[in-house]
Amino acid sequence: MNTIQNIYCVGRNYVEHIKELNNQVPEKPVIFSKPTHAVIQANHNIIELPANKGEIHYEAELVIKLANNYTPDASINHLINKMTVGLDLTLRDVQQDLKNKGYPWLLSKGFYNSAILGRFIPFPDQTELEKESFSLFINNHEVQNGNVNQMIFNLETLIHYIGSNLGLNKGDIIFTGTPSGVSNLYNNDELDLYWGTENLGTCTVQIK
């Protein structure tokens, strides 16, 4: 975890999620970032989240990690060596207020523990990647399920877009967008992050 450098996130990359928040489908990837102190691993632990800031929404996402520095001609399998399932947490009321004022989203996206990561596993080839889905269970009930086939902008597009515009180096991670099912977290919710049938991370949230 301590090798993570930049944290890039992709917004509005699944059509059904865009619809549930009444947003418009983007013509280009929507990219934002989180500070590294937002990262915490889901490892059978208690994760503290801020109270009195309105709703905290979970967004389960496939997360990829760069093995090498970006070059335009590099293949996905050369650039990516690990992946996991993570949670991009959002202070939704704070975000909406910022959006209404035309301000950046950072205060709603970059708070402590807002980038929850499961255990990293080897990145498979594209065929194997498309065979599995990622999911989030809260209190033993599945609330989100997604597959790379559902993405508006695929991994290759995201890597080249971020790499050519912002740069991508070894140790950078990308949250690749969330499917539908986003909703509010509550105190003492138990979260499980799955890749297929493999549990990559478990945690309990405390909002205080």
N, C-alpha and C positions, 0 to 999 in steps of 0.2 A: 504493500500500500504506500510505503514511503517513497517509492520511485515515481509516483504520479506527478506530472508536471502541470500542464495546462488542462483545464476541464472545459470542453466545449459541449454545448447542448443544442438539440434541434427541436424547434417548436413546430407544431402544425404539420406533422408528417404522416398522420393517419386520418383519412377522410371522416370516419365516424366520430373520432374525437373532435375534429374541427366542427362538426355539426352539433355536438352536445354542448359546446361553448359558444355557439352562434358566431363563429369566426369565418373568414373567407379563406378559400383554398389558395395558397401562395403560388406565385409563378416561379419563385426561386426559394431555396432553403432559408428558413428563418433561424438564425444562429445567435445564441447568447452564451455567456460563460458564467462560471461559478468560481469563487476563490477556493484554494486548496484546503483551507480550514473548514470548508463545508463537508469534507469527506469523512465518513465513518463506516466501518464495516459492520454488517449484520452477522453477529457471531454469538448467538444465544445470549445477548446482552440487553440491557435497558438503554434506550436512546431518548435523551431529553429533548423536547421541543418547546418553543416559546408559547406561553399563554397570553391572553389579552391582546392578540393581534388578529383576531378574526379566524376564519376557517383556514385549516391547513389541509391542502389536497395532496393525495398521493398520485404519482404518475410512474407506473412501472415501465421500464425501458430496457432494451438490449443495449449493453455498454461494451464498446470495443476499445482495446488498448494498442497503441502503436509500438511496434518492435523496432522500427527504423525510421529515420528521418524521411519526410515526404520528398519525393521527386515525381514529376509529371508522368514519367514512363514506368513507374514501379507498379507491380501487380498488387492486388488486395492481399494475397497470401504472403507477399514479401513485407508489406507494411504492417499487417496485423498478426499478432501471435497469440493474443489472449482475448477472452470475452467473459462477460458475466451478465447477470440481471441486476439492475439497480433501481433506485427510486429517486426521481427528481421531485423533491417536495416544493410546494408553492404556497406562500401566504396569499390566498386568492383575493381576499378583500383588499390587502395592501397592493397587490398587482393591479386590480381594477382601478383603484384610485390613481396609481401612477400612470396607467394607460390613459385615463380620462384627462390627465394633465399634460400628456405628451412626454412624460419622463421615462428614463430607462427603467428596466425591471429589476435591477440588481438587488434592491432592498427586499424584494419579495422572493428572490431565488437564491440569494447567496448567504443566508443566515447559517449559523452553526448547525451541523448535522442535517443539512438539506440535501446532501448527496450521499445516500445510503447505497453501499455496494455489497453484493454477494461475493462469494469466493470466485476468483478468476479460474477459468478452465481453458484448455487449448482451443484455439479458433479452428473450426473444421473447414473443409472446402465448401464451395457455394452449394453444391448438391446436398450435402449433409445438413448444411445450415437451414435450407428451406424445408427439410423434413420435420424439424422440430419447432415447437412454439414455446414462448416464454409466458409465465403467468405469475400473478400475485394472489395469494390467499390471505384473507384477514379473518382471524378467529375461525379458521378451518373452512371458510367459504371462499370459492374462487370469485374474485371481483374484476380481474382483468386477464385477458388472453390475447397475445399478438404473435404475428409471424412476419418475417422480413418481406414476404410476398405482398403484404398489405401496405407497405411503405409507398408514399408518393415519390420520394427521392431515395433511390437505393443506396447501398453502402458505397459503391464506387463513385456515384455522383456526389455524395456527401463528402467523402475523403478528398476528391479533387476540388470541390468548391471551397472547403475550409482550407485545404493545403495551399491552394493558389492565391487565396485572398488574405489569409491570416497566418499561414504557416502551420505545419504539423511536425513535431519531432518525437523521437523515442521517449516513451513515458507519458505522452499525452493520452487522454481518454476522451471518448465521444459518447454522450447519451444520445441515442439515435431517434428519439421520439416515442410517444406513448399512444397506445390504442384507446378505444372508448372504455368507459367504466370508471373514469376519474371521479372521485368524490372525497368526502371529508374524513379525516382521521379523528379518532376519539381516544381519550385517556385510557391507557391499559390495553389498547388494541394489540393483538399478537399478529405479526406479519411473517409470511413465508414466501421466499422468492424461488421460483422454479424455472429450470430449463428442461423442458420435457417432463420427465418424472423425477429428475434429480434436484434435490433441494440444495440451493447454493447459499442460502442465508436465512436465518431466523432471528427475530428480535421482538422486543416489546417496547412500545412508545409510551412515554410519560410526558404529559403536557402540563408544564408548571412554570 
